[in-house]
Amino acid sequence: MELVGRGAKGEAMLKLVKRFLKTRYVGLLEEEVARLRGENRALLNSLLGTAGFPPVEFAEPVKPVELPRLRKRSWQQMQMKKEQDALRG
């Protein structure tokens, strides 16, 4: 179903809602992966214990780090940087 008369504000709002839901969905998937990994570790250690082996110690999972957004340079800025680098050596 398409909305009639949807303007620039409506398009922007739609993009914002889609981006919000997408990031939320990715976050839910990451939480599910972490939960399943923990469950798998517990099952593996349970099976090893049943077989008479000591439990396995797993390394702490790497925490995701939010990267800073890189600023896009204009072609004029890139050209100026190339010229300055060429003059230096």
C-alpha positions, -999 to 999 in steps of 0.1 A, spaced: 0 0 0 15 33 -10 8 66 7 -4 93 -17 12 127 -13 42 116 7 67 144 6 104 148 15 96 148 52 77 115 49 106 100 29 131 111 56 109 97 83 105 64 65 143 61 61 148 69 98 123 42 109 139 16 85 174 24 98 162 22 135 145 -12 129 175 -25 110 200 -17 138 176 -30 164 172 -63 144 210 -66 141 213 -60 179 188 -88 186 206 -112 163 239 -104 181 223 -111 215 209 -144 202 244 -154 189 260 -146 223 233 -166 241 237 -196 218 275 -195 222 271 -197 260 247 -225 256 271 -244 233 299 -240 258 278 -253 286 267 -284 265 303 -291 255 315 -290 291 286 -312 302 295 -338 276 332 -336 285 323 -340 322 302 -371 313 331 -386 294 354 -379 324 374 -350 310 379 -317 328 358 -287 315 374 -265 289 381 -229 297 371 -206 268 387 -172 262 365 -142 269 347 -132 236 359 -100 221 337 -71 228 325 -51 198 340 -17 196 321 11 179 342 27 153 342 65 148 326 77 116 351 87 91 347 121 75 345 120 37 369 144 21 360 164 -10 381 159 -41 395 194 -36 408 184 -1 423 152 -15 440 170 -43 455 196 -19 468 168 3 484 151 -27 501 183 -38 514 190 -2 527 154 0 544 158 -34 561 190 -23 574 174 9 592 146 -8 
